[in-house]
């Protein structure tokens, strides 16, 4: 995935509701170490909500993973430029 930078496997797929995948950045995590990435999807009228939960992040990796989601995924999909449209828990 992602031009060979990430390897992963789909753990669960519930169409229109949930995607759960185990991911690891190649060369960044120790061999065999994966994070679990869960996307919960919900539709309310003409809008949709995506809740992201990523667990199993090794010590020292939270900062760059958090900023990566924000920079590469949430901000580009925002309805307003420069606004992520999400609130970290």
MOKA-V329344 format. One record per backbone hydrogen bond with DSSP energy under -1.0 kcal/mol. NH is the residue of the N-H (numbers start at 1). CO is the residue of the C=O. If there is no record, write none. Layout:
NH_CO / NH_CO
This chain:
5_2 / 6_1 / 7_24 / 9_22 / 11_20 / 12_20 / 14_18 / 17_14 / 18_14 / 19_39 / 20_12 / 21_37 / 22_9 / 23_35 / 24_7 / 26_5 / 28_25 / 29_25 / 33_30 / 35_23 / 36_55 / 37_21 / 38_53 / 39_19 / 40_51 / 41_17 / 42_49 / 44_47 / 47_44 / 49_42 / 51_40 / 53_38 / 55_36 / 61_58 / 65_61 / 66_62 / 67_63 / 68_64 / 69_65 / 70_66 / 71_67 / 72_68 / 73_69 / 74_69 / 75_70 / 77_73 / 78_75 / 83_80
